Amino acid sequence: MACDNCTSSVFRQKLGRCRQCMLMLSGLCLVGWPVWYWLFADNPRSVGAIALLFFCLAWSGLLGLHGIVWLWRRVNGRD
């Protein structure tokens, strides 16, 4: 990754600061959820549906965590 925050190894320092990571997660969510709905909504118990569902939940959770930390840093003036 290109930014200085991403080259550090501390996970807490990266949250809410890495714009490239947040954009990548946004793209993955925007592509992953419609693909899951289009391909697997009729049979959500298949292995592929469950795997893609877990990936989409992980991407959305990490994006949400980035957003919460970013907002917290903006409100508290730590960035």
Distance bins in CASP14 RR format, pairs under 12 A and 6 or more apart:
PFRMAT RR
TARGET T0000
AUTHOR 0000-0000-0000
RMODE 2
METHOD distances of the structure
MODEL  1
1 7 1 0 0 1 0 0 0 0 0 0 0
1 8 0 0 0 0 0 1 0 0 0 0 0
1 14 0 0 0 0 1 0 0 0 0 0 0
1 17 0 0 0 0 0 1 0 0 0 0 0
1 18 1 0 0 1 0 0 0 0 0 0 0
1 19 0 0 0 0 0 1 0 0 0 0 0
1 20 1 0 1 0 0 0 0 0 0 0 0
1 21 1 0 0 1 0 0 0 0 0 0 0
1 22 0 0 0 0 0 1 0 0 0 0 0
1 23 0 0 0 0 0 1 0 0 0 0 0
1 24 0 0 0 0 1 0 0 0 0 0 0
2 18 0 0 0 0 1 0 0 0 0 0 0
2 19 0 0 0 0 1 0 0 0 0 0 0
2 20 1 0 0 1 0 0 0 0 0 0 0
2 21 0 0 0 0 0 1 0 0 0 0 0
2 23 0 0 0 0 0 1 0 0 0 0 0
2 24 0 0 0 0 0 1 0 0 0 0 0
3 13 0 0 0 0 0 1 0 0 0 0 0
3 14 0 0 0 0 1 0 0 0 0 0 0
3 16 0 0 0 0 0 1 0 0 0 0 0
3 17 1 0 0 1 0 0 0 0 0 0 0
3 18 1 0 1 0 0 0 0 0 0 0 0
3 19 1 0 0 1 0 0 0 0 0 0 0
3 20 1 0 0 1 0 0 0 0 0 0 0
3 21 0 0 0 0 1 0 0 0 0 0 0
3 22 0 0 0 0 0 1 0 0 0 0 0
3 23 0 0 0 0 0 1 0 0 0 0 0
4 13 0 0 0 0 1 0 0 0 0 0 0
4 14 0 0 0 0 0 1 0 0 0 0 0
4 17 0 0 0 0 1 0 0 0 0 0 0
4 18 0 0 0 0 1 0 0 0 0 0 0
4 19 0 0 0 0 0 1 0 0 0 0 0
4 20 0 0 0 0 0 1 0 0 0 0 0
5 11 0 0 0 0 0 1 0 0 0 0 0
5 12 0 0 0 0 0 1 0 0 0 0 0
5 13 1 0 1 0 0 0 0 0 0 0 0
5 14 1 0 1 0 0 0 0 0 0 0 0
5 15 0 0 0 0 1 0 0 0 0 0 0
5 16 0 0 0 0 1 0 0 0 0 0 0
5 17 1 0 1 0 0 0 0 0 0 0 0
5 18 1 0 1 0 0 0 0 0 0 0 0
5 19 0 0 0 0 1 0 0 0 0 0 0
5 20 0 0 0 0 1 0 0 0 0 0 0
5 21 0 0 0 0 1 0 0 0 0 0 0
5 22 0 0 0 0 0 1 0 0 0 0 0
5 66 0 0 0 0 0 1 0 0 0 0 0
5 69 0 0 0 0 0 1 0 0 0 0 0
5 70 0 0 0 0 0 1 0 0 0 0 0
5 73 0 0 0 0 0 1 0 0 0 0 0
5 79 0 0 0 0 0 1 0 0 0 0 0
6 13 0 0 0 0 1 0 0 0 0 0 0
6 14 1 0 0 1 0 0 0 0 0 0 0
6 15 0 0 0 0 0 1 0 0 0 0 0
6 16 0 0 0 0 0 1 0 0 0 0 0
6 17 0 0 0 0 1 0 0 0 0 0 0
6 18 1 0 1 0 0 0 0 0 0 0 0
6 19 0 0 0 0 1 0 0 0 0 0 0
6 20 1 0 0 1 0 0 0 0 0 0 0
6 21 1 0 0 1 0 0 0 0 0 0 0
6 22 0 0 0 0 0 1 0 0 0 0 0
6 24 0 0 0 0 0 1 0 0 0 0 0
7 13 0 0 0 0 0 1 0 0 0 0 0
7 14 0 0 0 0 1 0 0 0 0 0 0
7 17 0 0 0 0 0 1 0 0 0 0 0
7 18 0 0 0 0 0 1 0 0 0 0 0
7 20 0 0 0 0 0 1 0 0 0 0 0
8 14 1 0 0 1 0 0 0 0 0 0 0
8 15 0 0 0 0 0 1 0 0 0 0 0
8 17 0 0 0 0 1 0 0 0 0 0 0
8 18 0 0 0 0 0 1 0 0 0 0 0
10 17 0 0 0 0 0 1 0 0 0 0 0
11 17 0 0 0 0 0 1 0 0 0 0 0
11 18 0 0 0 0 0 1 0 0 0 0 0
11 21 0 0 0 0 0 1 0 0 0 0 0
11 62 0 0 0 0 0 1 0 0 0 0 0
11 65 0 0 0 0 0 1 0 0 0 0 0
11 66 0 0 0 0 0 1 0 0 0 0 0
11 69 0 0 0 0 0 1 0 0 0 0 0
12 65 0 0 0 0 0 1 0 0 0 0 0
12 66 0 0 0 0 0 1 0 0 0 0 0
12 69 0 0 0 0 1 0 0 0 0 0 0
12 72 0 0 0 0 0 1 0 0 0 0 0
12 73 0 0 0 0 0 1 0 0 0 0 0
12 78 0 0 0 0 0 1 0 0 0 0 0
13 69 0 0 0 0 0 1 0 0 0 0 0
13 73 0 0 0 0 0 1 0 0 0 0 0
13 78 0 0 0 0 0 1 0 0 0 0 0
13 79 0 0 0 0 0 1 0 0 0 0 0
14 20 0 0 0 0 0 1 0 0 0 0 0
14 21 1 0 0 1 0 0 0 0 0 0 0
14 22 0 0 0 0 0 1 0 0 0 0 0
14 62 0 0 0 0 0 1 0 0 0 0 0
14 65 0 0 0 0 0 1 0 0 0 0 0
14 66 0 0 0 0 1 0 0 0 0 0 0
14 69 0 0 0 0 1 0 0 0 0 0 0
14 70 0 0 0 0 0 1 0 0 0 0 0
15 21 0 0 0 0 1 0 0 0 0 0 0
15 22 0 0 0 0 1 0 0 0 0 0 0
15 25 0 0 0 0 0 1 0 0 0 0 0
15 61 0 0 0 0 0 1 0 0 0 0 0
15 62 0 0 0 0 1 0 0 0 0 0 0
15 63 0 0 0 0 0 1 0 0 0 0 0
15 64 0 0 0 0 1 0 0 0 0 0 0
15 65 1 0 0 1 0 0 0 0 0 0 0
15 66 1 0 1 0 0 0 0 0 0 0 0
15 67 0 0 0 0 1 0 0 0 0 0 0
15 68 0 0 0 0 1 0 0 0 0 0 0
15 69 1 0 1 0 0 0 0 0 0 0 0
15 70 1 0 0 1 0 0 0 0 0 0 0
15 71 0 0 0 0 0 1 0 0 0 0 0
15 72 0 0 0 0 1 0 0 0 0 0 0
15 73 0 0 0 0 1 0 0 0 0 0 0
15 78 0 0 0 0 0 1 0 0 0 0 0
15 79 0 0 0 0 0 1 0 0 0 0 0
16 22 1 0 0 1 0 0 0 0 0 0 0
16 25 0 0 0 0 0 1 0 0 0 0 0
16 62 0 0 0 0 0 1 0 0 0 0 0
16 63 0 0 0 0 0 1 0 0 0 0 0
16 64 0 0 0 0 1 0 0 0 0 0 0
16 65 0 0 0 0 1 0 0 0 0 0 0
16 66 1 0 1 0 0 0 0 0 0 0 0
16 67 1 0 0 1 0 0 0 0 0 0 0
16 68 0 0 0 0 1 0 0 0 0 0 0
16 69 1 0 1 0 0 0 0 0 0 0 0
16 70 1 1 0 0 0 0 0 0 0 0 0
16 71 0 0 0 0 1 0 0 0 0 0 0
16 72 0 0 0 0 1 0 0 0 0 0 0
16 73 1 0 0 1 0 0 0 0 0 0 0
16 74 0 0 0 0 1 0 0 0 0 0 0
16 78 0 0 0 0 0 1 0 0 0 0 0
16 79 0 0 0 0 1 0 0 0 0 0 0
17 66 0 0 0 0 1 0 0 0 0 0 0
17 67 0 0 0 0 0 1 0 0 0 0 0
17 69 0 0 0 0 1 0 0 0 0 0 0
17 70 1 0 0 1 0 0 0 0 0 0 0
17 72 0 0 0 0 0 1 0 0 0 0 0
17 73 1 0 0 1 0 0 0 0 0 0 0
17 74 0 0 0 0 0 1 0 0 0 0 0
17 78 0 0 0 0 0 1 0 0 0 0 0
17 79 1 0 0 1 0 0 0 0 0 0 0
18 24 0 0 0 0 1 0 0 0 0 0 0
18 25 0 0 0 0 1 0 0 0 0 0 0
18 62 0 0 0 0 0 1 0 0 0 0 0
18 63 0 0 0 0 0 1 0 0 0 0 0
18 65 0 0 0 0 0 1 0 0 0 0 0
18 66 1 0 0 1 0 0 0 0 0 0 0
18 67 0 0 0 0 0 1 0 0 0 0 0
18 69 0 0 0 0 0 1 0 0 0 0 0
18 70 0 0 0 0 1 0 0 0 0 0 0
18 79 0 0 0 0 0 1 0 0 0 0 0
19 25 0 0 0 0 0 1 0 0 0 0 0
19 26 0 0 0 0 0 1 0 0 0 0 0
19 66 0 0 0 0 1 0 0 0 0 0 0
19 67 0 0 0 0 0 1 0 0 0 0 0
19 70 0 0 0 0 1 0 0 0 0 0 0
19 79 0 0 0 0 0 1 0 0 0 0 0
20 26 0 0 0 0 0 1 0 0 0 0 0
20 27 0 0 0 0 0 1 0 0 0 0 0
20 66 0 0 0 0 0 1 0 0 0 0 0
21 27 0 0 0 0 0 1 0 0 0 0 0
21 28 0 0 0 0 0 1 0 0 0 0 0
21 59 0 0 0 0 0 1 0 0 0 0 0
21 62 0 0 0 0 1 0 0 0 0 0 0
21 63 0 0 0 0 1 0 0 0 0 0 0
21 64 0 0 0 0 0 1 0 0 0 0 0
21 65 0 0 0 0 0 1 0 0 0 0 0
21 66 1 0 0 1 0 0 0 0 0 0 0
21 67 0 0 0 0 0 1 0 0 0 0 0
21 69 0 0 0 0 0 1 0 0 0 0 0
21 70 0 0 0 0 0 1 0 0 0 0 0
22 28 0 0 0 0 0 1 0 0 0 0 0
22 29 0 0 0 0 0 1 0 0 0 0 0
22 59 0 0 0 0 0 1 0 0 0 0 0
22 61 0 0 0 0 0 1 0 0 0 0 0
22 62 0 0 0 0 1 0 0 0 0 0 0
22 63 1 0 0 1 0 0 0 0 0 0 0
22 64 0 0 0 0 1 0 0 0 0 0 0
22 65 0 0 0 0 0 1 0 0 0 0 0
22 66 1 0 1 0 0 0 0 0 0 0 0
22 67 1 0 0 1 0 0 0 0 0 0 0
22 68 0 0 0 0 0 1 0 0 0 0 0
22 69 0 0 0 0 0 1 0 0 0 0 0
22 70 1 0 0 1 0 0 0 0 0 0 0
23 29 0 0 0 0 0 1 0 0 0 0 0
23 30 0 0 0 0 0 1 0 0 0 0 0
23 63 0 0 0 0 1 0 0 0 0 0 0
23 66 0 0 0 0 0 1 0 0 0 0 0
24 30 0 0 0 0 0 1 0 0 0 0 0
24 31 0 0 0 0 0 1 0 0 0 0 0
24 59 0 0 0 0 1 0 0 0 0 0 0
24 62 0 0 0 0 0 1 0 0 0 0 0
24 63 0 0 0 0 1 0 0 0 0 0 0
24 66 0 0 0 0 0 1 0 0 0 0 0
25 31 0 0 0 0 0 1 0 0 0 0 0
25 32 0 0 0 0 0 1 0 0 0 0 0
25 55 0 0 0 0 0 1 0 0 0 0 0
25 56 0 0 0 0 0 1 0 0 0 0 0
25 58 0 0 0 0 1 0 0 0 0 0 0
25 59 1 0 1 0 0 0 0 0 0 0 0
25 60 0 0 0 0 1 0 0 0 0 0 0
25 61 0 0 0 0 1 0 0 0 0 0 0
25 62 1 0 1 0 0 0 0 0 0 0 0
25 63 1 0 1 0 0 0 0 0 0 0 0
25 64 0 0 0 0 1 0 0 0 0 0 0
25 65 0 0 0 0 1 0 0 0 0 0 0
25 66 1 0 0 1 0 0 0 0 0 0 0
25 67 0 0 0 0 1 0 0 0 0 0 0
26 32 0 0 0 0 0 1 0 0 0 0 0
26 33 0 0 0 0 0 1 0 0 0 0 0
26 59 0 0 0 0 1 0 0 0 0 0 0
26 60 0 0 0 0 1 0 0 0 0 0 0
26 61 0 0 0 0 0 1 0 0 0 0 0
26 62 0 0 0 0 0 1 0 0 0 0 0
26 63 1 0 0 1 0 0 0 0 0 0 0
26 64 0 0 0 0 0 1 0 0 0 0 0
26 66 0 0 0 0 1 0 0 0 0 0 0
26 67 0 0 0 0 0 1 0 0 0 0 0
27 33 0 0 0 0 0 1 0 0 0 0 0
27 34 0 0 0 0 0 1 0 0 0 0 0
27 35 0 0 0 0 0 1 0 0 0 0 0
27 56 0 0 0 0 0 1 0 0 0 0 0
27 59 0 0 0 0 1 0 0 0 0 0 0
27 60 0 0 0 0 0 1 0 0 0 0 0
27 63 0 0 0 0 1 0 0 0 0 0 0
28 34 0 0 0 0 0 1 0 0 0 0 0
28 35 0 0 0 0 0 1 0 0 0 0 0
28 36 0 0 0 0 0 1 0 0 0 0 0
28 52 0 0 0 0 0 1 0 0 0 0 0
28 55 0 0 0 0 1 0 0 0 0 0 0
28 56 1 0 0 1 0 0 0 0 0 0 0
28 57 0 0 0 0 0 1 0 0 0 0 0
28 58 0 0 0 0 1 0 0 0 0 0 0
28 59 1 0 1 0 0 0 0 0 0 0 0
28 60 0 0 0 0 1 0 0 0 0 0 0
28 61 0 0 0 0 0 1 0 0 0 0 0
28 62 0 0 0 0 1 0 0 0 0 0 0
28 63 0 0 0 0 1 0 0 0 0 0 0
29 35 0 0 0 0 0 1 0 0 0 0 0
29 36 0 0 0 0 0 1 0 0 0 0 0
29 55 0 0 0 0 0 1 0 0 0 0 0
29 56 1 0 0 1 0 0 0 0 0 0 0
29 57 0 0 0 0 1 0 0 0 0 0 0
29 58 0 0 0 0 0 1 0 0 0 0 0
29 59 1 0 1 0 0 0 0 0 0 0 0
29 60 1 0 1 0 0 0 0 0 0 0 0
29 61 0 0 0 0 1 0 0 0 0 0 0
29 62 0 0 0 0 1 0 0 0 0 0 0
29 63 1 0 1 0 0 0 0 0 0 0 0
29 64 0 0 0 0 1 0 0 0 0 0 0
29 66 0 0 0 0 0 1 0 0 0 0 0
30 36 0 0 0 0 0 1 0 0 0 0 0
30 56 0 0 0 0 0 1 0 0 0 0 0
30 59 0 0 0 0 1 0 0 0 0 0 0
30 60 0 0 0 0 0 1 0 0 0 0 0
30 63 0 0 0 0 0 1 0 0 0 0 0
31 37 0 0 0 0 0 1 0 0 0 0 0
31 38 0 0 0 0 0 1 0 0 0 0 0
31 52 0 0 0 0 0 1 0 0 0 0 0
31 55 0 0 0 0 0 1 0 0 0 0 0
31 56 0 0 0 0 1 0 0 0 0 0 0
31 59 0 0 0 0 1 0 0 0 0 0 0
32 38 0 0 0 0 1 0 0 0 0 0 0
32 39 0 0 0 0 1 0 0 0 0 0 0
32 40 0 0 0 0 0 1 0 0 0 0 0
32 49 0 0 0 0 0 1 0 0 0 0 0
32 51 0 0 0 0 0 1 0 0 0 0 0
32 52 1 0 0 1 0 0 0 0 0 0 0
32 53 0 0 0 0 1 0 0 0 0 0 0
32 54 0 0 0 0 0 1 0 0 0 0 0
32 55 1 0 0 1 0 0 0 0 0 0 0
32 56 1 0 1 0 0 0 0 0 0 0 0
32 57 0 0 0 0 0 1 0 0 0 0 0
32 58 0 0 0 0 0 1 0 0 0 0 0
32 59 1 0 0 1 0 0 0 0 0 0 0
32 60 0 0 0 0 1 0 0 0 0 0 0
32 63 0 0 0 0 0 1 0 0 0 0 0
33 39 0 0 0 0 0 1 0 0 0 0 0
33 40 0 0 0 0 0 1 0 0 0 0 0
33 41 0 0 0 0 0 1 0 0 0 0 0
33 52 0 0 0 0 1 0 0 0 0 0 0
33 53 0 0 0 0 1 0 0 0 0 0 0
33 55 0 0 0 0 0 1 0 0 0 0 0
33 56 1 0 1 0 0 0 0 0 0 0 0
33 57 0 0 0 0 1 0 0 0 0 0 0
33 59 0 0 0 0 1 0 0 0 0 0 0
33 60 1 0 0 1 0 0 0 0 0 0 0
33 63 0 0 0 0 0 1 0 0 0 0 0
34 40 0 0 0 0 0 1 0 0 0 0 0
34 41 0 0 0 0 0 1 0 0 0 0 0
34 52 0 0 0 0 0 1 0 0 0 0 0
34 56 0 0 0 0 1 0 0 0 0 0 0
35 41 0 0 0 0 0 1 0 0 0 0 0
35 48 0 0 0 0 0 1 0 0 0 0 0
35 49 0 0 0 0 0 1 0 0 0 0 0
35 52 1 0 0 1 0 0 0 0 0 0 0
35 53 0 0 0 0 0 1 0 0 0 0 0
35 55 0 0 0 0 0 1 0 0 0 0 0
35 56 0 0 0 0 1 0 0 0 0 0 0
35 59 0 0 0 0 0 1 0 0 0 0 0
36 42 0 0 0 0 0 1 0 0 0 0 0
36 43 0 0 0 0 0 1 0 0 0 0 0
36 44 0 0 0 0 1 0 0 0 0 0 0
36 46 0 0 0 0 0 1 0 0 0 0 0
36 48 0 0 0 0 1 0 0 0 0 0 0
36 49 1 0 0 1 0 0 0 0 0 0 0
36 50 0 0 0 0 0 1 0 0 0 0 0
36 51 0 0 0 0 1 0 0 0 0 0 0
36 52 1 0 1 0 0 0 0 0 0 0 0
36 53 1 0 0 1 0 0 0 0 0 0 0
36 54 0 0 0 0 0 1 0 0 0 0 0
36 55 0 0 0 0 1 0 0 0 0 0 0
36 56 1 0 1 0 0 0 0 0 0 0 0
36 57 0 0 0 0 1 0 0 0 0 0 0
36 59 0 0 0 0 0 1 0 0 0 0 0
36 60 0 0 0 0 0 1 0 0 0 0 0
37 44 0 0 0 0 1 0 0 0 0 0 0
37 49 0 0 0 0 0 1 0 0 0 0 0
37 52 0 0 0 0 0 1 0 0 0 0 0
37 53 0 0 0 0 0 1 0 0 0 0 0
37 56 0 0 0 0 1 0 0 0 0 0 0
38 49 0 0 0 0 0 1 0 0 0 0 0
38 52 0 0 0 0 0 1 0 0 0 0 0
39 46 0 0 0 0 1 0 0 0 0 0 0
39 48 0 0 0 0 1 0 0 0 0 0 0
39 49 1 0 0 1 0 0 0 0 0 0 0
39 51 0 0 0 0 0 1 0 0 0 0 0
39 52 1 0 0 1 0 0 0 0 0 0 0
39 53 0 0 0 0 0 1 0 0 0 0 0
39 56 0 0 0 0 0 1 0 0 0 0 0
40 46 1 0 0 1 0 0 0 0 0 0 0
40 47 0 0 0 0 0 1 0 0 0 0 0
40 48 1 0 0 1 0 0 0 0 0 0 0
40 49 1 1 0 0 0 0 0 0 0 0 0
40 50 0 0 0 0 1 0 0 0 0 0 0
40 51 0 0 0 0 1 0 0 0 0 0 0
40 52 1 0 0 1 0 0 0 0 0 0 0
40 53 1 0 0 1 0 0 0 0 0 0 0
40 54 0 0 0 0 0 1 0 0 0 0 0
40 55 0 0 0 0 0 1 0 0 0 0 0
40 56 0 0 0 0 0 1 0 0 0 0 0
41 49 0 0 0 0 1 0 0 0 0 0 0
41 52 0 0 0 0 0 1 0 0 0 0 0
41 53 0 0 0 0 0 1 0 0 0 0 0
42 49 0 0 0 0 1 0 0 0 0 0 0
43 49 1 0 0 1 0 0 0 0 0 0 0
43 50 0 0 0 0 0 1 0 0 0 0 0
43 52 0 0 0 0 0 1 0 0 0 0 0
43 53 0 0 0 0 0 1 0 0 0 0 0
44 50 1 0 0 1 0 0 0 0 0 0 0
44 51 0 0 0 0 0 1 0 0 0 0 0
44 52 0 0 0 0 1 0 0 0 0 0 0
44 53 1 0 0 1 0 0 0 0 0 0 0
44 54 0 0 0 0 0 1 0 0 0 0 0
45 51 0 0 0 0 0 1 0 0 0 0 0
45 53 0 0 0 0 0 1 0 0 0 0 0
46 52 0 0 0 0 1 0 0 0 0 0 0
46 53 0 0 0 0 0 1 0 0 0 0 0
47 53 0 0 0 0 0 1 0 0 0 0 0
47 54 0 0 0 0 0 1 0 0 0 0 0
48 54 0 0 0 0 1 0 0 0 0 0 0
48 55 0 0 0 0 1 0 0 0 0 0 0
48 56 0 0 0 0 0 1 0 0 0 0 0
49 55 0 0 0 0 0 1 0 0 0 0 0
49 56 0 0 0 0 0 1 0 0 0 0 0
50 56 0 0 0 0 0 1 0 0 0 0 0
50 57 0 0 0 0 0 1 0 0 0 0 0
51 57 0 0 0 0 0 1 0 0 0 0 0
51 58 0 0 0 0 0 1 0 0 0 0 0
52 58 0 0 0 0 0 1 0 0 0 0 0
52 59 0 0 0 0 0 1 0 0 0 0 0
53 59 0 0 0 0 0 1 0 0 0 0 0
53 60 0 0 0 0 0 1 0 0 0 0 0
54 60 0 0 0 0 0 1 0 0 0 0 0
54 61 0 0 0 0 0 1 0 0 0 0 0
55 61 0 0 0 0 0 1 0 0 0 0 0
55 62 0 0 0 0 0 1 0 0 0 0 0
56 62 0 0 0 0 0 1 0 0 0 0 0
56 63 0 0 0 0 0 1 0 0 0 0 0
57 63 0 0 0 0 0 1 0 0 0 0 0
57 64 0 0 0 0 0 1 0 0 0 0 0
58 64 0 0 0 0 0 1 0 0 0 0 0
58 65 0 0 0 0 0 1 0 0 0 0 0
59 65 0 0 0 0 0 1 0 0 0 0 0
59 66 0 0 0 0 0 1 0 0 0 0 0
60 66 0 0 0 0 0 1 0 0 0 0 0
60 67 0 0 0 0 0 1 0 0 0 0 0
61 67 0 0 0 0 1 0 0 0 0 0 0
61 68 0 0 0 0 1 0 0 0 0 0 0
61 69 0 0 0 0 0 1 0 0 0 0 0
62 68 0 0 0 0 0 1 0 0 0 0 0
62 69 0 0 0 0 0 1 0 0 0 0 0
63 69 0 0 0 0 0 1 0 0 0 0 0
63 70 0 0 0 0 0 1 0 0 0 0 0
64 70 0 0 0 0 1 0 0 0 0 0 0
64 71 0 0 0 0 1 0 0 0 0 0 0
64 72 0 0 0 0 0 1 0 0 0 0 0
65 71 0 0 0 0 0 1 0 0 0 0 0
65 72 0 0 0 0 0 1 0 0 0 0 0
66 72 0 0 0 0 0 1 0 0 0 0 0
66 73 0 0 0 0 0 1 0 0 0 0 0
67 73 0 0 0 0 1 0 0 0 0 0 0
67 74 0 0 0 0 1 0 0 0 0 0 0
67 75 0 0 0 0 0 1 0 0 0 0 0
68 74 0 0 0 0 0 1 0 0 0 0 0
68 75 0 0 0 0 0 1 0 0 0 0 0
69 75 0 0 0 0 0 1 0 0 0 0 0
69 76 0 0 0 0 0 1 0 0 0 0 0
69 78 0 0 0 0 1 0 0 0 0 0 0
69 79 0 0 0 0 1 0 0 0 0 0 0
70 76 0 0 0 0 0 1 0 0 0 0 0
70 77 0 0 0 0 0 1 0 0 0 0 0
70 78 0 0 0 0 0 1 0 0 0 0 0
70 79 1 0 0 1 0 0 0 0 0 0 0
71 77 0 0 0 0 0 1 0 0 0 0 0
71 78 0 0 0 0 0 1 0 0 0 0 0
71 79 0 0 0 0 0 1 0 0 0 0 0
72 78 0 0 0 0 1 0 0 0 0 0 0
72 79 0 0 0 0 1 0 0 0 0 0 0
73 79 1 0 1 0 0 0 0 0 0 0 0
END
